[in-house]
Amino acid sequence: MNTSIIPRERIDSVILLIRGEKVLLDYELASLYGIETKVLKRAVHRNADRFPPDFLLHLTRQEFMNLRCQIGTSSLRSHGGTRYYPYAFTELGVAMLSSVLNSPRAIAVNIEIMRAFVRLRQLIASHADLARKLDALEQKYEHHDHQFKVVFDTIRELMTPPTPEEERRVIGFGAHMPKPKTN
């Protein structure tokens, strides 16, 4: 029975990959905790010694601009109209937040976030295991029929994460519809 105060999908959808780390941005965390971003940042500043660089990433201007492009907004006004680049909390940083933000909601949210990180690690591990099994099968059948190679290539293509260009989708009415023929 799931008694989570936040749906699993909500947490999963805000975990990003920045500098090779799975992170949550300060304004997303604040939203999950039900507090203002400035309250979260104030707590972090008061406890700065608890957040070394592997717990908390300070985004660069370029990372911030890339993030805005990925989110698809011209500004982050919907995220508090920030004047500063957001902080990105790694899994360790989120765990440390549980000692800084000690409300019952913050504790419950942190538990769900930790579970989300564990699910991601399990998914990555199963993906790696699947890739190893596929390699073994491919070596076993490499001298057989050409159709096996086509199957293996297709499976590998499905396992490869999309590039940012492939992830972008056209938004708007009729974007997926074929253009009408003109005679």
N, C-alpha and C positions, 0 to 999 in steps of 0.2 A: 504494500500500500504506500503510495507516494503522498507524503504530507508536507512536501516542500512549499515554502512560501513564495518561491519563484520558479516558474516553469523551466525545466532543463533546457529547452530550446532557446529561451531568452538568454541564459548564460552562455551556451554554446555559440550563439550568434555574435557575441561581442568579444570573443577571444580572437585576437589578431596575431599575426606573425610579423615581428619587427626585429631586425638585426639577428634573425635566426632564433629568436626567443618567442614563446607563446606568452602574450601579455594581455592585460586589461587596462584600458585608459582610465585616467582619474575620473572623468565625468561619467563614464559608464558605471564605474564602481560606486560613485556617489549616488547615482540613480538607483542602483541595486540596493544600496544601504538605506535609501530613503532620506538622504541628507544633501545639503548643497555642496557643490564641488569645493567652494572656498573653505568649508568646515573640514573636509577631508584633507585638503592641502595644509591647512593650519595645523592639524594634528600631526601630519608628516613633518612639517617644519619644526614643531616643538620636540619631535623625537627623531631628528635627522640622523643621529648616530645609529639608529636601528635600521636604516635603509642605505646600505652600501650599494655600489654601482650594479652588482648582480641581482639586487632586489628591486631597484628603481632606475628606469632609464629616463634621462632627460632628452626629449626629442629635439632633433635639430630642425632648423628652418625647412630644409629639404624634406625631411621625414614628415613634417607637419603639412607641407604642401602636397606631398604624395597622398597623405591620409585624407586631406580634403577632397582630392580627386577621386579616391576610392569610395568615399562616402557619397560623393555626388552632390555636394553643396558648395555654394560660392563662399560661404562663411560658416563658422560654427556658432552662430548666434543661438541656434536651437540647443546648443550645449553650454549655455551660460554666457555667450558673447565674450569668450575668454580673450584677454590681452596677452596671455603667456602661452607658450606651447604646452600641451598637456604632458603629464607624466604618464609613463607606461610601467605598470607594476608586473613583474614576473611572478611566477607561482610562489617563490619564496617571499616576495614583497607582499603578496596578498595574504600569505600566512602570517607575516609580521603585523599586518594591519589588524589582525584579530586581537593582538595585545595592546594596540593603540586605540582602536574603536571597540569599546567593550559593552555596547548595548545588546540586548537580547536579539534584535533583528540583525545586527552586524555579525554576531556569532552564528546565527542560522544561515545567513547568506554566505559567510565564509565556508561553512561546511559544504554547501552546495557547490561553491566554486572549486573547492579542493576535489570534490567528486568529479566535476567536469574535467579538471586537469588529468585526473587518473584515467577517465574514459578516453581522453585524447592519447595518453601514453599507451593504453591498451590497443587502441585502434592503430597507432603507428607500429607497435610491435607485431600485431597480426598482419599488417601490410608487409612488413619486412619478412615475416615468416612465409607469407604467400609468395613473395618474390623469390625467396630461396627455393621453395618447392617448384616454382615455375622454371627456374634455372635448371634444376635437376631433371625435370621432365623434358625440357628442351634438349639437354645434352643426350638424354636417353634416345630421343627420336630424331636427332639432327641428321642422320643419314637416311631417313625414311622419306616418305611422301612430302612433296612441296606443300600440300594442304596443311600439314602440321605447322609449318613455318608461318603460314598465313594466320592460323589460329593463335599461335604464340605472339606474333606481332600485334594482333588485335587486342589480346589480353593486356599486353604491356602498355599499349596506347591508352586503354581504359584505366590502368593503374597510375599513369602519369598525371600529376596535378595540372590543371589548365594554367596557361600563362596569363598574366594580367590582361593582355589583349583579348584572349579567348573568353575570359570571365566577364568582360564587359558585355552587356546586353543592351539592345536598343529599347528605350522606354517610350511608350506612347501608343495611342490608338492606331491599330493597323500596322505597327512596325513589323509584325511577323507575317503580314498578309502580302501575297504577290501583287505587283503593280497591275492595274487593269490594262488590258490590251486596247490599243487605239488602232482603228482601221483607217 
